[in-house]
Amino acid sequence: MIHSFKKRRRDLLLDAVVGAGWLAFAGLYVRPVLQSGGLIDWGRLLFLFLLVALFIMRDSAQKSGAAWESGLAFVGTLLPVAILRPAGGGPPLLGESLQVIGLAGTLAAGISLGRGFGIAPADRGLRTRGLYRWIRHPLYAAEICFYVGYLVANPTLRNMAGLTMVTVIQVIRIGREERILDGYASYAHRVRYRLVPFVW
């Protein structure tokens, strides 16, 4: 069930500031996207603009996680930007195909979350529609798919280490988020798998 939590003025201001930060970050990608015109670059830029909209529109949190959980969430979000580097050398068609699938999944999962979107663990109402009818954490699954594709296209030890760290952080985030959402036990009983259907 989705509960709509009216946004408090304090949260509205904070989300507007954070949204502006994401908009500035997205702005760094505009010129490279216009120069390359690549599907993956356009998909990443579109997802960043979606993040801006989701931050501005999202509901206030009724419960929030600990400060260290918020810190971990932001590290997990920004770590790929800091670590992953293009290198080439892998099968580009396979790598790029996985990245496109991952990007499509992140967009669909973000839209499915809607006003419940957040990076740090918080209860903004349990979302069970869209991709969340099939797996419990489709946004994380899609992000990992994208980074696996990046590693396939750019197979280096650095990128492997980055993917490993991001995956470990996402698994920790999953555990913490599942503890904070009201009504999650019933949802988890209906939707068995967290990231990969029939696996986990």
Secondary structure as UniProt FT lines:
FT   HELIX           9..36
FT   HELIX           39..57
FT   STRAND          63..64
FT   HELIX           67..83
FT   HELIX           92..113
FT   HELIX           114..116
FT   STRAND          122..123
FT   HELIX           130..133
FT   HELIX           138..153
FT   HELIX           157..180
FT   TURN            182..183
FT   HELIX           184..190
FT   TURN            197..199
//
